[in-house]
């Protein structure tokens, strides 16, 4: 795993990549509809939808454990249509080093527009969950998102906040930070947090949590040249409870 700095749309963005020793490709076993992989719950009534946007290494497992698959299965069981926004994989890349935030933003918008057209989806209730680099791309989208995108809620796990600014679109956000994150650096999110109204952005900071605090495959701490990501069971459980509560509220 390494941290790479590079220019993206005139900004220096932190890129978190996972090495082949820590990230194992997953086998896709799910429904595929059109340009996106989808998990759909049973029943014909309109379901809320959640778009998932991964970290820099895409929808891969870490030491055989795939958080994205686990979360997607839980969301499907709870009655959500789940759409995978694979910004890395669709460009045939192994990580986000050659994927800009503009491209991530465009992928999210495309996925939202596509999702709202699908039968069985409540087009007025489309949420997005982004992790790390994907959360940074989500922040970039919120900055310039068109009013008709139909994204209503945005969840950002330990986002890369370099260059991020408050947004004015009518999207309610939830930001989940690890206080001792030395990869994405939560202090870089302060400008966004200070500039938002409390009813438009809720921020929860977990005191002993590192970058990737919900990734069980990392172990409690991985000391790398780029920093020390690590799993924190308490923060992982508590944050997911906050997310599920946030998503289900109108």
Legacy VTK file of the C-alpha trace (Angstrom):
# vtk DataFile Version 3.0
C-alpha trace
ASCII
DATASET POLYDATA
POINTS 250 float
0.000 0.000 0.000
1.366 3.418 -0.818
0.330 7.026 -0.939
0.909 8.829 -4.194
0.605 12.576 -4.672
-0.412 13.889 -8.089
-2.161 16.788 -9.782
-5.850 16.322 -10.399
-7.700 19.250 -11.935
-5.094 21.658 -10.583
-5.123 20.189 -7.088
-2.696 17.902 -5.296
-4.712 14.815 -4.342
-3.670 12.047 -1.978
-3.978 8.665 -3.647
-4.250 5.571 -1.478
-3.354 2.370 -3.323
-3.319 -1.181 -2.010
-0.492 -3.483 -3.018
-1.027 -6.977 -4.376
-0.011 -8.371 -0.991
-2.962 -6.696 0.681
-5.554 -6.480 -2.101
-6.912 -9.564 -3.815
-9.213 -9.279 -6.845
-12.769 -10.380 -6.204
-14.872 -12.656 -8.348
-18.004 -10.854 -9.460
-21.049 -12.929 -8.564
-24.133 -10.756 -8.913
-26.669 -9.367 -11.301
-25.329 -7.118 -14.032
-27.747 -4.706 -15.640
-26.493 -2.382 -18.348
-23.292 -0.503 -17.521
-23.336 -1.165 -13.773
-23.325 -4.136 -11.479
-26.497 -4.191 -9.393
-27.889 -6.035 -6.399
-31.681 -5.831 -6.227
-33.911 -6.800 -3.290
-37.025 -8.899 -3.642
-40.343 -7.233 -4.377
-41.651 -4.900 -7.035
-42.293 -1.793 -4.968
-40.021 1.215 -5.548
-36.857 0.720 -3.492
-34.394 3.312 -2.341
-31.028 3.017 -4.045
-27.460 3.309 -2.783
-24.468 3.848 -5.064
-21.163 2.502 -3.738
-17.908 4.244 -4.725
-14.758 2.410 -3.568
-11.365 3.555 -2.380
-8.328 3.796 -4.612
-7.931 0.046 -5.143
-11.492 -0.385 -6.402
-13.850 -3.151 -5.356
-11.126 -5.512 -4.207
-10.687 -7.664 -1.150
-8.053 -7.006 1.488
-6.447 -10.216 2.725
-9.470 -12.128 1.472
-12.048 -9.885 3.146
-14.201 -7.655 0.963
-15.952 -4.899 2.908
-17.853 -3.691 -0.154
-19.421 -7.091 -0.734
-20.431 -7.316 2.912
-21.988 -3.862 2.974
-23.757 -4.401 -0.332
-25.298 -7.645 0.928
-26.503 -5.929 4.095
-28.026 -3.051 2.138
-29.781 -5.424 -0.243
-31.189 -7.379 2.701
-32.462 -4.094 4.144
-34.391 -3.397 0.931
-32.027 -1.148 -1.035
-31.067 -1.426 -4.666
-27.253 -1.391 -4.621
-25.267 -0.052 -7.593
-21.477 -0.488 -7.841
-19.726 2.554 -9.344
-16.471 0.907 -10.403
-14.451 3.914 -11.557
-11.222 1.889 -11.424
-12.359 -1.360 -13.014
-14.308 0.163 -15.891
-11.070 1.837 -17.039
-9.149 -1.431 -16.779
-6.934 -0.016 -14.032
-5.662 -1.712 -10.880
-5.903 1.463 -8.783
-6.901 5.119 -9.021
-3.480 6.485 -10.010
-4.794 7.226 -13.506
-8.379 8.057 -12.552
-9.151 11.709 -11.818
-11.777 13.014 -9.451
-13.511 14.536 -12.463
-13.878 11.019 -13.839
-15.117 9.670 -10.516
-17.662 12.498 -10.362
-18.831 11.809 -13.910
-19.221 8.105 -13.104
-21.355 8.879 -10.053
-23.584 11.202 -12.067
-23.931 8.625 -14.829
-24.803 5.931 -12.291
-27.371 8.165 -10.585
-29.027 9.053 -13.891
-29.067 5.415 -14.972
-30.387 4.220 -11.603
-33.292 6.635 -11.513
-34.517 5.253 -14.838
-34.693 1.676 -13.598
-37.997 0.070 -12.681
-38.318 -0.727 -9.001
-36.222 2.268 -7.930
-37.524 5.226 -5.940
-35.945 7.916 -8.103
-36.340 10.545 -5.381
-34.223 8.584 -2.888
-30.799 7.849 -4.303
-27.864 7.965 -1.897
-24.111 7.562 -2.398
-21.494 6.034 -0.088
-17.870 6.787 -0.940
-14.694 5.551 0.742
-11.326 7.343 0.795
-10.480 8.363 -2.795
-14.031 7.625 -3.869
-15.284 9.912 -1.115
-12.941 12.603 -2.431
-14.527 12.202 -5.852
-17.948 12.475 -4.235
-16.921 15.743 -2.565
-15.731 17.036 -5.930
-19.126 16.162 -7.403
-21.054 17.884 -4.610
-19.128 21.079 -5.317
-20.467 21.322 -8.881
-23.405 18.918 -8.983
-26.342 19.837 -11.211
-29.621 20.347 -9.383
-31.396 17.585 -11.296
-28.999 14.767 -10.358
-31.493 13.291 -7.865
-28.793 12.400 -5.364
-30.280 13.130 -1.975
-27.710 11.839 0.525
-23.922 11.474 0.529
-21.862 9.398 2.962
-18.093 9.887 3.057
-15.829 7.441 4.889
-12.407 8.959 5.727
-12.493 11.140 2.582
-9.501 12.647 0.833
-10.445 16.296 1.393
-7.585 18.104 -0.358
-9.106 21.021 -2.246
-12.644 20.221 -1.097
-15.035 23.076 -0.396
-18.561 23.339 1.035
-21.372 22.550 -1.366
-24.592 24.474 -1.987
-26.693 21.772 -3.647
-29.561 20.272 -1.688
-27.720 17.126 -0.598
-27.457 16.035 3.011
-24.032 14.683 3.937
-22.506 12.416 6.545
-18.730 12.442 7.051
-16.999 9.737 9.093
-13.430 10.451 10.148
-10.660 8.728 12.074
-8.865 11.133 14.385
-5.469 9.443 13.921
-5.808 8.993 10.155
-2.349 9.832 8.817
-3.188 9.116 5.170
-6.220 11.278 4.371
-5.635 13.683 7.315
-9.040 14.671 8.747
-7.888 18.248 9.433
-8.030 18.824 5.661
-11.814 18.451 5.888
-12.141 21.405 8.282
-12.871 23.916 5.511
-15.819 21.827 4.328
-17.110 21.187 7.829
-16.915 24.844 8.909
-18.643 26.047 5.760
-21.683 23.777 5.966
-24.890 24.258 7.917
-25.267 21.654 10.690
-28.463 20.337 9.119
-26.691 19.693 5.797
-23.574 17.904 7.053
-23.111 15.706 10.076
-19.545 14.814 11.010
-18.546 11.982 13.334
-14.915 11.560 14.369
-13.741 8.343 16.008
-10.884 9.083 18.431
-8.732 5.957 18.031
-9.515 5.251 14.394
-7.074 5.179 11.500
-7.562 5.375 7.762
-9.547 2.359 6.621
-10.958 1.838 10.105
-13.829 -0.317 8.780
-11.592 -2.602 6.666
-11.271 -5.835 8.685
-8.654 -7.249 6.340
-6.107 -4.611 7.341
-5.620 -5.768 10.906
-5.323 -3.216 13.678
-2.376 -1.417 12.105
-0.316 -1.673 8.950
2.861 0.410 9.045
3.570 1.588 5.509
5.692 4.347 3.955
2.501 6.320 3.287
1.066 6.019 6.781
-0.595 3.513 9.085
-4.090 2.402 8.116
-5.853 -0.043 10.381
-9.093 -1.656 11.412
-10.959 -0.495 14.503
-13.862 -2.791 15.363
-15.609 -0.296 17.621
-15.461 2.498 15.049
-16.474 0.156 12.235
-19.568 -1.070 14.052
-20.575 2.349 15.369
-20.088 4.113 12.040
-22.137 1.581 10.078
-24.974 1.977 12.591
-24.832 5.734 11.982
-24.845 5.188 8.216
-27.822 2.850 8.177
-29.793 5.200 10.424
-28.859 8.151 8.201
-29.945 6.368 5.026
-33.351 5.308 6.234
-34.416 8.720 7.525
-36.462 10.848 5.135
LINES 1 251
250 0 1 2 3 4 5 6 7 8 9 10 11 12 13 14 15 16 17 18 19 20 21 22 23 24 25 26 27 28 29 30 31 32 33 34 35 36 37 38 39 40 41 42 43 44 45 46 47 48 49 50 51 52 53 54 55 56 57 58 59 60 61 62 63 64 65 66 67 68 69 70 71 72 73 74 75 76 77 78 79 80 81 82 83 84 85 86 87 88 89 90 91 92 93 94 95 96 97 98 99 100 101 102 103 104 105 106 107 108 109 110 111 112 113 114 115 116 117 118 119 120 121 122 123 124 125 126 127 128 129 130 131 132 133 134 135 136 137 138 139 140 141 142 143 144 145 146 147 148 149 150 151 152 153 154 155 156 157 158 159 160 161 162 163 164 165 166 167 168 169 170 171 172 173 174 175 176 177 178 179 180 181 182 183 184 185 186 187 188 189 190 191 192 193 194 195 196 197 198 199 200 201 202 203 204 205 206 207 208 209 210 211 212 213 214 215 216 217 218 219 220 221 222 223 224 225 226 227 228 229 230 231 232 233 234 235 236 237 238 239 240 241 242 243 244 245 246 247 248 249
